[in-house]
Amino acid sequence: ITRVSADEQLREHRTKIIDGISEPVLKSLLDKLLEIEVLSDAEREEIEKEKTRGDKARVLVDMVRRKGNDASSDMIHLLTELDPFFSEHLGLM
């Protein structure tokens, strides 16, 4: 069985994450990614500048994905903790 890398998983589920992530989960995800230093303060501010939940999620997914597999893996792990039902729906668990 070939394991799909975490950044590939984010790319594959990008649209569903953007469309489906809730505002409270997105805020918690940003907090936790900042806490574990996947995001810098400046990057978080850049994401927060976006007007809509969907735009914030889009910038976040693309930013984390560009940071590589470890960052993507951290984000997926946090998302499964914060919203297990949504993560299961996406097939991330």
Jmol script that loads the backbone (N, CA, C; Angstrom):
load data "model"
ATOM      1  N   ILE A   1       0.852  -1.189   0.000  1.00  0.00           N
ATOM      2  CA  ILE A   1       0.000   0.000   0.000  1.00  0.00           C
ATOM      3  C   ILE A   1       0.893   1.246   0.000  1.00  0.00           C
ATOM      4  N   THR A   2       0.625   2.142  -0.909  1.00  0.00           N
ATOM      5  CA  THR A   2       1.391   3.386  -0.932  1.00  0.00           C
ATOM      6  C   THR A   2       0.700   4.414  -0.048  1.00  0.00           C
ATOM      7  N   ARG A   3       1.480   4.936   0.894  1.00  0.00           N
ATOM      8  CA  ARG A   3       0.947   5.964   1.789  1.00  0.00           C
ATOM      9  C   ARG A   3       1.015   7.304   1.069  1.00  0.00           C
ATOM     10  N   VAL A   4      -0.068   8.027   1.115  1.00  0.00           N
ATOM     11  CA  VAL A   4      -0.085   9.355   0.519  1.00  0.00           C
ATOM     12  C   VAL A   4       0.535  10.318   1.528  1.00  0.00           C
ATOM     13  N   SER A   5       1.472  11.142   1.062  1.00  0.00           N
ATOM     14  CA  SER A   5       2.113  12.085   1.973  1.00  0.00           C
ATOM     15  C   SER A   5       1.094  13.106   2.474  1.00  0.00           C
ATOM     16  N   ALA A   6       1.415  13.701   3.607  1.00  0.00           N
ATOM     17  CA  ALA A   6       0.492  14.650   4.240  1.00  0.00           C
ATOM     18  C   ALA A   6       0.232  15.859   3.340  1.00  0.00           C
ATOM     19  N   ASP A   7       1.277  16.356   2.674  1.00  0.00           N
ATOM     20  CA  ASP A   7       1.044  17.512   1.801  1.00  0.00           C
ATOM     21  C   ASP A   7       0.178  17.127   0.602  1.00  0.00           C
ATOM     22  N   GLU A   8       0.307  15.879   0.136  1.00  0.00           N
ATOM     23  CA  GLU A   8      -0.576  15.382  -0.928  1.00  0.00           C
ATOM     24  C   GLU A   8      -2.019  15.279  -0.431  1.00  0.00           C
ATOM     25  N   GLN A   9      -2.190  14.824   0.817  1.00  0.00           N
ATOM     26  CA  GLN A   9      -3.537  14.737   1.397  1.00  0.00           C
ATOM     27  C   GLN A   9      -4.175  16.119   1.472  1.00  0.00           C
ATOM     28  N   LEU A  10      -3.393  17.117   1.898  1.00  0.00           N
ATOM     29  CA  LEU A  10      -3.931  18.479   1.967  1.00  0.00           C
ATOM     30  C   LEU A  10      -4.316  18.971   0.578  1.00  0.00           C
ATOM     31  N   ARG A  11      -3.465  18.680  -0.406  1.00  0.00           N
ATOM     32  CA  ARG A  11      -3.764  19.102  -1.773  1.00  0.00           C
ATOM     33  C   ARG A  11      -5.032  18.419  -2.271  1.00  0.00           C
ATOM     34  N   GLU A  12      -5.119  17.129  -2.003  1.00  0.00           N
ATOM     35  CA  GLU A  12      -6.251  16.317  -2.452  1.00  0.00           C
ATOM     36  C   GLU A  12      -7.574  16.776  -1.825  1.00  0.00           C
ATOM     37  N   HIS A  13      -7.535  17.178  -0.555  1.00  0.00           N
ATOM     38  CA  HIS A  13      -8.756  17.542   0.173  1.00  0.00           C
ATOM     39  C   HIS A  13      -8.919  19.055   0.327  1.00  0.00           C
ATOM     40  N   ARG A  14      -8.094  19.815  -0.385  1.00  0.00           N
ATOM     41  CA  ARG A  14      -8.051  21.276  -0.255  1.00  0.00           C
ATOM     42  C   ARG A  14      -9.439  21.910  -0.342  1.00  0.00           C
ATOM     43  N   THR A  15     -10.159  21.622  -1.413  1.00  0.00           N
ATOM     44  CA  THR A  15     -11.467  22.252  -1.634  1.00  0.00           C
ATOM     45  C   THR A  15     -12.457  21.891  -0.537  1.00  0.00           C
ATOM     46  N   LYS A  16     -12.463  20.621  -0.131  1.00  0.00           N
ATOM     47  CA  LYS A  16     -13.397  20.191   0.920  1.00  0.00           C
ATOM     48  C   LYS A  16     -13.066  20.852   2.255  1.00  0.00           C
ATOM     49  N   ILE A  17     -11.774  21.012   2.542  1.00  0.00           N
ATOM     50  CA  ILE A  17     -11.373  21.686   3.784  1.00  0.00           C
ATOM     51  C   ILE A  17     -11.822  23.147   3.734  1.00  0.00           C
ATOM     52  N   ILE A  18     -11.542  23.814   2.610  1.00  0.00           N
ATOM     53  CA  ILE A  18     -11.912  25.222   2.453  1.00  0.00           C
ATOM     54  C   ILE A  18     -13.423  25.402   2.602  1.00  0.00           C
ATOM     55  N   ASP A  19     -14.184  24.529   1.967  1.00  0.00           N
ATOM     56  CA  ASP A  19     -15.647  24.645   1.992  1.00  0.00           C
ATOM     57  C   ASP A  19     -16.256  24.237   3.330  1.00  0.00           C
ATOM     58  N   GLY A  20     -15.617  23.294   4.029  1.00  0.00           N
ATOM     59  CA  GLY A  20     -16.278  22.678   5.169  1.00  0.00           C
ATOM     60  C   GLY A  20     -15.793  23.021   6.556  1.00  0.00           C
ATOM     61  N   ILE A  21     -14.601  23.597   6.673  1.00  0.00           N
ATOM     62  CA  ILE A  21     -14.083  23.867   8.015  1.00  0.00           C
ATOM     63  C   ILE A  21     -14.909  24.978   8.675  1.00  0.00           C
ATOM     64  N   SER A  22     -15.235  24.789   9.941  1.00  0.00           N
ATOM     65  CA  SER A  22     -16.045  25.791  10.652  1.00  0.00           C
ATOM     66  C   SER A  22     -15.144  26.905  11.187  1.00  0.00           C
ATOM     67  N   GLU A  23     -15.735  28.055  11.421  1.00  0.00           N
ATOM     68  CA  GLU A  23     -14.997  29.213  11.950  1.00  0.00           C
ATOM     69  C   GLU A  23     -14.307  28.895  13.286  1.00  0.00           C
ATOM     70  N   PRO A  24     -15.004  28.272  14.270  1.00  0.00           N
ATOM     71  CA  PRO A  24     -14.329  27.969  15.545  1.00  0.00           C
ATOM     72  C   PRO A  24     -13.150  27.005  15.381  1.00  0.00           C
ATOM     73  N   VAL A  25     -13.297  25.998  14.527  1.00  0.00           N
ATOM     74  CA  VAL A  25     -12.201  25.045  14.295  1.00  0.00           C
ATOM     75  C   VAL A  25     -11.041  25.751  13.598  1.00  0.00           C
ATOM     76  N   LEU A  26     -11.345  26.600  12.635  1.00  0.00           N
ATOM     77  CA  LEU A  26     -10.304  27.354  11.929  1.00  0.00           C
ATOM     78  C   LEU A  26      -9.518  28.220  12.911  1.00  0.00           C
ATOM     79  N   LYS A  27     -10.212  28.916  13.807  1.00  0.00           N
ATOM     80  CA  LYS A  27      -9.540  29.769  14.807  1.00  0.00           C
ATOM     81  C   LYS A  27      -8.648  28.936  15.730  1.00  0.00           C
ATOM     82  N   SER A  28      -9.160  27.807  16.203  1.00  0.00           N
ATOM     83  CA  SER A  28      -8.365  26.926  17.070  1.00  0.00           C
ATOM     84  C   SER A  28      -7.161  26.370  16.328  1.00  0.00           C
ATOM     85  N   LEU A  29      -7.361  26.013  15.068  1.00  0.00           N
ATOM     86  CA  LEU A  29      -6.275  25.476  14.248  1.00  0.00           C
ATOM     87  C   LEU A  29      -5.173  26.522  14.085  1.00  0.00           C
ATOM     88  N   LEU A  30      -5.548  27.755  13.821  1.00  0.00           N
ATOM     89  CA  LEU A  30      -4.563  28.841  13.708  1.00  0.00           C
ATOM     90  C   LEU A  30      -3.799  29.010  15.018  1.00  0.00           C
ATOM     91  N   ASP A  31      -4.515  29.000  16.148  1.00  0.00           N
ATOM     92  CA  ASP A  31      -3.871  29.130  17.463  1.00  0.00           C
ATOM     93  C   ASP A  31      -2.852  28.020  17.685  1.00  0.00           C
ATOM     94  N   LYS A  32      -3.270  26.797  17.408  1.00  0.00           N
ATOM     95  CA  LYS A  32      -2.406  25.646  17.677  1.00  0.00           C
ATOM     96  C   LYS A  32      -1.211  25.591  16.719  1.00  0.00           C
ATOM     97  N   LEU A  33      -1.415  25.954  15.456  1.00  0.00           N
ATOM     98  CA  LEU A  33      -0.303  25.974  14.497  1.00  0.00           C
ATOM     99  C   LEU A  33       0.709  27.054  14.866  1.00  0.00           C
ATOM    100  N   LEU A  34       0.234  28.150  15.436  1.00  0.00           N
ATOM    101  CA  LEU A  34       1.126  29.203  15.926  1.00  0.00           C
ATOM    102  C   LEU A  34       1.901  28.693  17.144  1.00  0.00           C
ATOM    103  N   GLU A  35       1.185  28.020  18.043  1.00  0.00           N
ATOM    104  CA  GLU A  35       1.763  27.469  19.273  1.00  0.00           C
ATOM    105  C   GLU A  35       2.919  26.507  18.979  1.00  0.00           C
ATOM    106  N   ILE A  36       2.748  25.638  17.980  1.00  0.00           N
ATOM    107  CA  ILE A  36       3.794  24.647  17.671  1.00  0.00           C
ATOM    108  C   ILE A  36       4.756  25.148  16.587  1.00  0.00           C
ATOM    109  N   GLU A  37       4.659  26.436  16.288  1.00  0.00           N
ATOM    110  CA  GLU A  37       5.585  27.134  15.391  1.00  0.00           C
ATOM    111  C   GLU A  37       5.559  26.642  13.948  1.00  0.00           C
ATOM    112  N   VAL A  38       4.407  26.135  13.516  1.00  0.00           N
ATOM    113  CA  VAL A  38       4.233  25.856  12.088  1.00  0.00           C
ATOM    114  C   VAL A  38       3.958  27.189  11.387  1.00  0.00           C
ATOM    115  N   LEU A  39       3.235  28.079  12.082  1.00  0.00           N
ATOM    116  CA  LEU A  39       2.976  29.424  11.568  1.00  0.00           C
ATOM    117  C   LEU A  39       3.701  30.453  12.421  1.00  0.00           C
ATOM    118  N   SER A  40       4.149  31.521  11.772  1.00  0.00           N
ATOM    119  CA  SER A  40       4.710  32.661  12.506  1.00  0.00           C
ATOM    120  C   SER A  40       3.580  33.650  12.791  1.00  0.00           C
ATOM    121  N   ASP A  41       3.864  34.618  13.646  1.00  0.00           N
ATOM    122  CA  ASP A  41       2.874  35.667  13.928  1.00  0.00           C
ATOM    123  C   ASP A  41       2.486  36.396  12.641  1.00  0.00           C
ATOM    124  N   ALA A  42       3.480  36.698  11.815  1.00  0.00           N
ATOM    125  CA  ALA A  42       3.225  37.422  10.563  1.00  0.00           C
ATOM    126  C   ALA A  42       2.335  36.601   9.628  1.00  0.00           C
ATOM    127  N   GLU A  43       2.596  35.301   9.548  1.00  0.00           N
ATOM    128  CA  GLU A  43       1.779  34.440   8.689  1.00  0.00           C
ATOM    129  C   GLU A  43       0.343  34.369   9.198  1.00  0.00           C
ATOM    130  N   ARG A  44       0.202  34.271  10.496  1.00  0.00           N
ATOM    131  CA  ARG A  44      -1.146  34.229  11.066  1.00  0.00           C
ATOM    132  C   ARG A  44      -1.888  35.531  10.765  1.00  0.00           C
ATOM    133  N   GLU A  45      -1.191  36.656  10.909  1.00  0.00           N
ATOM    134  CA  GLU A  45      -1.804  37.956  10.614  1.00  0.00           C
ATOM    135  C   GLU A  45      -2.228  38.034   9.152  1.00  0.00           C
ATOM    136  N   GLU A  46      -1.393  37.500   8.268  1.00  0.00           N
ATOM    137  CA  GLU A  46      -1.713  37.478   6.835  1.00  0.00           C
ATOM    138  C   GLU A  46      -3.014  36.701   6.589  1.00  0.00           C
ATOM    139  N   ILE A  47      -3.160  35.575   7.270  1.00  0.00           N
ATOM    140  CA  ILE A  47      -4.368  34.750   7.136  1.00  0.00           C
ATOM    141  C   ILE A  47      -5.578  35.497   7.703  1.00  0.00           C
ATOM    142  N   GLU A  48      -5.399  36.128   8.858  1.00  0.00           N
ATOM    143  CA  GLU A  48      -6.495  36.839   9.526  1.00  0.00           C
ATOM    144  C   GLU A  48      -7.004  38.034   8.717  1.00  0.00           C
ATOM    145  N   LYS A  49      -6.155  38.579   7.825  1.00  0.00           N
ATOM    146  CA  LYS A  49      -6.561  39.714   6.987  1.00  0.00           C
ATOM    147  C   LYS A  49      -7.658  39.335   5.998  1.00  0.00           C
ATOM    148  N   GLU A  50      -7.718  38.058   5.656  1.00  0.00           N
ATOM    149  CA  GLU A  50      -8.736  37.605   4.702  1.00  0.00           C
ATOM    150  C   GLU A  50     -10.123  37.832   5.287  1.00  0.00           C
ATOM    151  N   LYS A  51     -11.063  38.197   4.429  1.00  0.00           N
ATOM    152  CA  LYS A  51     -12.407  38.591   4.883  1.00  0.00           C
ATOM    153  C   LYS A  51     -13.281  37.399   5.282  1.00  0.00           C
ATOM    154  N   THR A  52     -13.264  36.346   4.487  1.00  0.00           N
ATOM    155  CA  THR A  52     -14.201  35.243   4.725  1.00  0.00           C
ATOM    156  C   THR A  52     -13.503  34.025   5.316  1.00  0.00           C
ATOM    157  N   ARG A  53     -14.286  33.185   5.948  1.00  0.00           N
ATOM    158  CA  ARG A  53     -13.777  31.927   6.508  1.00  0.00           C
ATOM    159  C   ARG A  53     -13.107  31.111   5.403  1.00  0.00           C
ATOM    160  N   GLY A  54     -13.764  31.029   4.252  1.00  0.00           N
ATOM    161  CA  GLY A  54     -13.226  30.246   3.137  1.00  0.00           C
ATOM    162  C   GLY A  54     -11.892  30.766   2.637  1.00  0.00           C
ATOM    163  N   ASP A  55     -11.768  32.093   2.547  1.00  0.00           N
ATOM    164  CA  ASP A  55     -10.503  32.681   2.095  1.00  0.00           C
ATOM    165  C   ASP A  55      -9.391  32.438   3.113  1.00  0.00           C
ATOM    166  N   LYS A  56      -9.725  32.538   4.402  1.00  0.00           N
ATOM    167  CA  LYS A  56      -8.737  32.252   5.454  1.00  0.00           C
ATOM    168  C   LYS A  56      -8.274  30.802   5.348  1.00  0.00           C
ATOM    169  N   ALA A  57      -9.234  29.900   5.176  1.00  0.00           N
ATOM    170  CA  ALA A  57      -8.906  28.474   5.075  1.00  0.00           C
ATOM    171  C   ALA A  57      -8.045  28.206   3.844  1.00  0.00           C
ATOM    172  N   ARG A  58      -8.366  28.856   2.731  1.00  0.00           N
ATOM    173  CA  ARG A  58      -7.608  28.676   1.483  1.00  0.00           C
ATOM    174  C   ARG A  58      -6.151  29.091   1.673  1.00  0.00           C
ATOM    175  N   VAL A  59      -5.948  30.279   2.241  1.00  0.00           N
ATOM    176  CA  VAL A  59      -4.589  30.780   2.464  1.00  0.00           C
ATOM    177  C   VAL A  59      -3.844  29.859   3.433  1.00  0.00           C
ATOM    178  N   LEU A  60      -4.521  29.419   4.488  1.00  0.00           N
ATOM    179  CA  LEU A  60      -3.901  28.528   5.473  1.00  0.00           C
ATOM    180  C   LEU A  60      -3.463  27.206   4.841  1.00  0.00           C
ATOM    181  N   VAL A  61      -4.362  26.547   4.134  1.00  0.00           N
ATOM    182  CA  VAL A  61      -4.038  25.245   3.531  1.00  0.00           C
ATOM    183  C   VAL A  61      -2.854  25.392   2.579  1.00  0.00           C
ATOM    184  N   ASP A  62      -2.884  26.403   1.723  1.00  0.00           N
ATOM    185  CA  ASP A  62      -1.804  26.584   0.745  1.00  0.00           C
ATOM    186  C   ASP A  62      -0.485  26.932   1.424  1.00  0.00           C
ATOM    187  N   MET A  63      -0.542  27.761   2.457  1.00  0.00           N
ATOM    188  CA  MET A  63       0.660  28.169   3.182  1.00  0.00           C
ATOM    189  C   MET A  63       1.307  26.957   3.873  1.00  0.00           C
ATOM    190  N   VAL A  64       0.495  26.171   4.561  1.00  0.00           N
ATOM    191  CA  VAL A  64       1.018  25.004   5.280  1.00  0.00           C
ATOM    192  C   VAL A  64       1.535  23.961   4.286  1.00  0.00           C
ATOM    193  N   ARG A  65       0.809  23.744   3.215  1.00  0.00           N
ATOM    194  CA  ARG A  65       1.211  22.749   2.216  1.00  0.00           C
ATOM    195  C   ARG A  65       2.582  23.092   1.625  1.00  0.00           C
ATOM    196  N   ARG A  66       2.825  24.371   1.379  1.00  0.00           N
ATOM    197  CA  ARG A  66       4.117  24.803   0.819  1.00  0.00           C
ATOM    198  C   ARG A  66       5.267  24.601   1.801  1.00  0.00           C
ATOM    199  N   LYS A  67       4.954  24.466   3.088  1.00  0.00           N
ATOM    200  CA  LYS A  67       5.996  24.255   4.098  1.00  0.00           C
ATOM    201  C   LYS A  67       6.468  22.800   4.140  1.00  0.00           C
ATOM    202  N   GLY A  68       5.781  21.933   3.407  1.00  0.00           N
ATOM    203  CA  GLY A  68       6.246  20.555   3.319  1.00  0.00           C
ATOM    204  C   GLY A  68       5.441  19.566   4.135  1.00  0.00           C
ATOM    205  N   ASN A  69       5.955  18.344   4.141  1.00  0.00           N
ATOM    206  CA  ASN A  69       5.221  17.222   4.705  1.00  0.00           C
ATOM    207  C   ASN A  69       5.046  17.301   6.222  1.00  0.00           C
ATOM    208  N   ASP A  70       6.081  17.738   6.945  1.00  0.00           N
ATOM    209  CA  ASP A  70       5.982  17.799   8.412  1.00  0.00           C
ATOM    210  C   ASP A  70       4.906  18.789   8.851  1.00  0.00           C
ATOM    211  N   ALA A  71       4.915  19.976   8.250  1.00  0.00           N
ATOM    212  CA  ALA A  71       3.913  20.991   8.587  1.00  0.00           C
ATOM    213  C   ALA A  71       2.518  20.501   8.211  1.00  0.00           C
ATOM    214  N   SER A  72       2.404  19.882   7.047  1.00  0.00           N
ATOM    215  CA  SER A  72       1.110  19.357   6.592  1.00  0.00           C
ATOM    216  C   SER A  72       0.611  18.274   7.534  1.00  0.00           C
ATOM    217  N   SER A  73       1.517  17.414   7.967  1.00  0.00           N
ATOM    218  CA  SER A  73       1.179  16.342   8.893  1.00  0.00           C
ATOM    219  C   SER A  73       0.696  16.914  10.226  1.00  0.00           C
ATOM    220  N   ASP A  74       1.382  17.957  10.718  1.00  0.00           N
ATOM    221  CA  ASP A  74       0.965  18.624  11.959  1.00  0.00           C
ATOM    222  C   ASP A  74      -0.447  19.183  11.817  1.00  0.00           C
ATOM    223  N   MET A  75      -0.724  19.815  10.681  1.00  0.00           N
ATOM    224  CA  MET A  75      -2.048  20.406  10.475  1.00  0.00           C
ATOM    225  C   MET A  75      -3.132  19.334  10.426  1.00  0.00           C
ATOM    226  N   ILE A  76      -2.867  18.243   9.728  1.00  0.00           N
ATOM    227  CA  ILE A  76      -3.845  17.151   9.638  1.00  0.00           C
ATOM    228  C   ILE A  76      -4.102  16.565  11.026  1.00  0.00           C
ATOM    229  N   HIS A  77      -3.029  16.346  11.783  1.00  0.00           N
ATOM    230  CA  HIS A  77      -3.159  15.804  13.141  1.00  0.00           C
ATOM    231  C   HIS A  77      -4.029  16.717  14.009  1.00  0.00           C
ATOM    232  N   LEU A  78      -3.762  18.017  13.962  1.00  0.00           N
ATOM    233  CA  LEU A  78      -4.542  18.977  14.754  1.00  0.00           C
ATOM    234  C   LEU A  78      -5.997  19.009  14.300  1.00  0.00           C
ATOM    235  N   LEU A  79      -6.214  18.951  12.997  1.00  0.00           N
ATOM    236  CA  LEU A  79      -7.578  18.966  12.468  1.00  0.00           C
ATOM    237  C   LEU A  79      -8.355  17.738  12.935  1.00  0.00           C
ATOM    238  N   THR A  80      -7.694  16.577  12.977  1.00  0.00           N
ATOM    239  CA  THR A  80      -8.382  15.364  13.439  1.00  0.00           C
ATOM    240  C   THR A  80      -8.711  15.457  14.930  1.00  0.00           C
ATOM    241  N   GLU A  81      -7.865  16.150  15.703  1.00  0.00           N
ATOM    242  CA  GLU A  81      -8.145  16.364  17.131  1.00  0.00           C
ATOM    243  C   GLU A  81      -9.286  17.351  17.334  1.00  0.00           C
ATOM    244  N   LEU A  82      -9.258  18.446  16.577  1.00  0.00           N
ATOM    245  CA  LEU A  82     -10.229  19.531  16.758  1.00  0.00           C
ATOM    246  C   LEU A  82     -11.608  19.191  16.206  1.00  0.00           C
ATOM    247  N   ASP A  83     -11.644  18.451  15.104  1.00  0.00           N
ATOM    248  CA  ASP A  83     -12.926  18.124  14.474  1.00  0.00           C
ATOM    249  C   ASP A  83     -12.885  16.708  13.903  1.00  0.00           C
ATOM    250  N   PRO A  84     -12.985  15.700  14.798  1.00  0.00           N
ATOM    251  CA  PRO A  84     -12.888  14.305  14.354  1.00  0.00           C
ATOM    252  C   PRO A  84     -13.948  13.928  13.317  1.00  0.00           C
ATOM    253  N   PHE A  85     -15.158  14.437  13.472  1.00  0.00           N
ATOM    254  CA  PHE A  85     -16.228  14.083  12.536  1.00  0.00           C
ATOM    255  C   PHE A  85     -15.905  14.587  11.131  1.00  0.00           C
ATOM    256  N   PHE A  86     -15.511  15.850  11.027  1.00  0.00           N
ATOM    257  CA  PHE A  86     -15.154  16.446   9.736  1.00  0.00           C
ATOM    258  C   PHE A  86     -13.956  15.721   9.125  1.00  0.00           C
ATOM    259  N   SER A  87     -12.951  15.417   9.957  1.00  0.00           N
ATOM    260  CA  SER A  87     -11.746  14.731   9.481  1.00  0.00           C
ATOM    261  C   SER A  87     -12.070  13.344   8.952  1.00  0.00           C
ATOM    262  N   GLU A  88     -12.961  12.661   9.640  1.00  0.00           N
ATOM    263  CA  GLU A  88     -13.379  11.330   9.199  1.00  0.00           C
ATOM    264  C   GLU A  88     -14.133  11.438   7.876  1.00  0.00           C
ATOM    265  N   HIS A  89     -14.990  12.442   7.769  1.00  0.00           N
ATOM    266  CA  HIS A  89     -15.744  12.706   6.541  1.00  0.00           C
ATOM    267  C   HIS A  89     -14.790  12.939   5.359  1.00  0.00           C
ATOM    268  N   LEU A  90     -13.673  13.615   5.623  1.00  0.00           N
ATOM    269  CA  LEU A  90     -12.684  13.882   4.576  1.00  0.00           C
ATOM    270  C   LEU A  90     -11.834  12.653   4.262  1.00  0.00           C
ATOM    271  N   GLY A  91     -11.833  11.688   5.174  1.00  0.00           N
ATOM    272  CA  GLY A  91     -10.983  10.517   4.993  1.00  0.00           C
ATOM    273  C   GLY A  91      -9.570  10.738   5.490  1.00  0.00           C
ATOM    274  N   LEU A  92      -9.399  11.664   6.429  1.00  0.00           N
ATOM    275  CA  LEU A  92      -8.075  11.953   6.980  1.00  0.00           C
ATOM    276  C   LEU A  92      -7.722  11.038   8.143  1.00  0.00           C
ATOM    277  N   MET A  93      -8.721  10.301   8.645  1.00  0.00           N
ATOM    278  CA  MET A  93      -8.471   9.436   9.809  1.00  0.00           C
ATOM    279  C   MET A  93      -8.483   7.982   9.388  1.00  0.00           C
TER     280      MET A  93
END
end "model"
wireframe off; spacefill off
backbone 0.3
color backbone group
